[in-house]
């Protein structure tokens, strides 16, 4: 019988950090790079930090600050650099 326990989802989510990245779009939208700026335990603090960074240190064209919620830094970077397809606009959305 196993004596170790699986951590409940609620606990894992509470322990996941928020990462702040600077995303740079290259070659149109075909490539992205991500540079880690900081890591926070609470969204409220991460959000305040991003607002302050946007006000005090504006970025160049093709760059933006993003908050990523992930298990670890590697997962956050993978999510940040993912290339997403453009959504299809529905007739009522035009």
C-alpha positions in Angstrom: 0.0 0.0 0.0 1.3 3.5 -0.9 2.0 5.7 2.1 2.7 8.9 0.1 -0.2 11.1 -0.8 -1.0 13.1 -3.9 -1.2 16.8 -3.2 -4.7 18.2 -3.7 -5.2 20.4 -6.8 -6.1 23.4 -4.6 -2.8 23.2 -2.8 -0.8 23.0 -6.1 -2.6 26.0 -7.6 -2.0 28.0 -4.4 1.7 27.2 -4.6 2.1 28.1 -8.3 3.9 31.4 -8.8 3.2 34.3 -11.2 6.1 35.1 -13.6 6.6 38.4 -15.3 8.2 38.3 -18.7 9.1 40.7 -21.4 7.9 39.2 -24.7 9.5 40.2 -27.9 7.8 39.4 -31.2 10.2 38.7 -34.1 9.6 38.2 -37.8 6.1 39.4 -37.8 4.3 37.0 -35.4 6.2 33.9 -36.3 8.7 34.0 -33.4 8.6 35.1 -29.8 11.3 35.4 -27.2 10.8 35.7 -23.5 13.0 37.3 -20.9 12.1 36.6 -17.2 11.8 39.8 -15.2 10.5 38.6 -11.8 8.5 36.0 -9.9 5.7 36.5 -7.4 3.6 34.4 -5.1 0.4 36.5 -5.4 -1.3 37.9 -8.5 -2.1 41.2 -6.9 1.6 41.9 -6.3 2.6 40.8 -9.8 -0.1 43.0 -11.3 1.1 46.0 -9.4 4.7 45.4 -10.4 3.7 45.1 -14.1 1.7 48.4 -13.9 4.7 50.1 -12.3 7.1 48.6 -15.0 4.8 49.8 -17.8 4.7 53.3 -16.4 8.4 53.6 -15.5 10.1 51.5 -18.2 8.1 51.5 -21.4 9.2 48.9 -23.9 9.9 49.3 -27.6 7.7 48.2 -30.5 7.1 44.5 -30.6 7.7 44.1 -26.9 5.2 43.7 -24.0 5.1 42.8 -20.3 3.1 39.6 -19.6 2.1 37.8 -16.4 2.2 34.0 -16.7 0.7 31.6 -14.1 2.6 28.3 -14.3 4.0 25.4 -12.2 7.6 26.4 -12.9 9.8 28.8 -14.9 10.2 26.3 -17.8 6.4 25.9 -18.2 5.9 29.6 -18.0 8.5 30.3 -20.7 7.0 27.7 -22.9 3.5 29.2 -22.5 4.9 32.7 -23.1 6.6 31.8 -26.4 3.7 29.8 -27.8 2.6 31.0 -31.2 -1.2 31.2 -31.3 -3.3 31.2 -34.4 -5.4 34.3 -35.1 -9.0 33.7 -34.0 -11.6 33.5 -36.7 -13.9 36.5 -36.5 -17.5 35.4 -36.5 -20.0 37.4 -38.6 -21.5 39.1 -35.5 -18.1 40.1 -34.2 -17.2 42.1 -37.3 
